[in-house]
Amino acid sequence: YMRRVTGEAKKLLCEAGIEDGKREGYSFKLLDRKNLSKWAVRITDLNPDGKLAKGLAKMKLENSIDLEMTLPDNYPLGHPFVRVTYPQLRGGYVFERGGICFEPLTAKGWSPSMQLPNLAIAIKGILDYGDVAVAGEGNRAARIVPHYTEEGARKDAKVISDAHQGGDSRTYGSLRHYRS
């Protein structure tokens, strides 16, 4: 765990890693320098013709999405937990409390070879090109949505995992009947 996380942290936070992030449309910030398991991730450079970017512009919000990424103790064997923290989104792959429905965020769908920047780019793709819309601005100054809590998003993740039998790809499409 420590070796992999330390290596990824060094790559993400070095000058070259920061430049790679700018070029690819993401940035990572360690939330606690003593704990390498919690990251703030900002997704930027959204498709200007997409529903999400247009919704952000309509509300006069920055063209970016904030996520929180938490790595489990058994990372990279265990999958990260990722949630939306700002702004309030709805539809597509985002649940009521900020949970994200995405196969790589499940036990069966996660690949230990996937690195954090690749996961950020993949999440950017499902948000940017999925049917995700801006539902509200939340607290613009603090860049939070008060009801987007980690506890709530973990409940969303459990609903998602249960509906998909832990990430069984044959079950995708069945979530339309579930409410978080």
Secondary structure, 3 states (H helix, E strand, C coil): CHHHHHHHHHHHHCHHHHHHHHHHCEEEEEEECCEEEEEEEEEECCCCCCHHHHHHHHCCCCCEEEEEEECCCCCCCCCCEEEEEECEEEECCECCCCEECCHHHCCCCCCCCCCHHHHHHHHHHHHHHCCCEEEECCECCCCECCCCCHHHHHHHHHHHHHHCCCCCHHHCCHHHHCCC
